[in-house]
């Protein structure tokens, strides 16, 4: 079984954890209805993607 020979310092531990932070999701604006939406996805409010309606919505 592998056991570390020396204690990992606080600096090394924190440098390893520097990439573990959570980021806020990217949000873009729909050009058709101006509602916020996730990039590269169909707009949930109007159903359009790249300027054309691809999903019928009940709005």
C-alpha positions in Angstrom: 0.0 0.0 0.0 1.4 3.4 -1.0 1.9 5.8 1.9 3.3 9.3 1.6 6.8 9.8 3.1 6.2 13.4 4.0 3.3 15.6 5.0 1.8 17.6 2.1 2.3 21.3 2.9 -0.6 23.7 3.0 0.9 25.5 -0.1 1.0 22.3 -2.2 -2.5 21.3 -1.0 -4.0 24.7 -1.8 -2.3 24.9 -5.2 -3.8 21.5 -6.1 -7.2 22.7 -5.1 -7.0 26.0 -7.0 -8.9 24.5 -10.0 -11.8 23.1 -7.9 -13.8 26.3 -7.6 -17.4 26.3 -9.0 -18.1 28.7 -11.8 -21.3 30.4 -12.7 -22.9 29.0 -15.9 -22.5 31.1 -19.0 -25.7 32.8 -20.0 -26.5 34.5 -23.4 -29.5 36.4 -24.6 -31.9 35.0 -27.1 -31.9 37.3 -30.2 -35.6 36.6 -30.9 -37.3 37.2 -27.5 -34.4 38.7 -25.5 -34.8 36.1 -22.7 -31.7 34.6 -21.0 -30.7 31.1 -22.3 -27.8 28.8 -22.2 -25.4 29.1 -25.2 -25.7 26.6 -28.0 -29.1 25.5 -26.9 -32.7 26.0 -28.0 -34.4 29.0 -26.3 -36.9 27.6 -23.7 -39.3 30.6 -24.0 -39.7 30.9 -27.8 -38.2 27.6 -29.1 -35.8 29.2 -31.6 -32.3 28.3 -32.4 -30.0 30.2 -34.9 -32.9 32.4 -36.1 -35.4 29.7 -36.8 -38.1 28.0 -34.7 -37.2 24.4 -34.1 -39.5 23.6 -31.1 -43.2 24.6 -30.8 -43.9 26.3 -27.5 -47.2 26.9 -25.7 -46.6 30.6 -25.2 
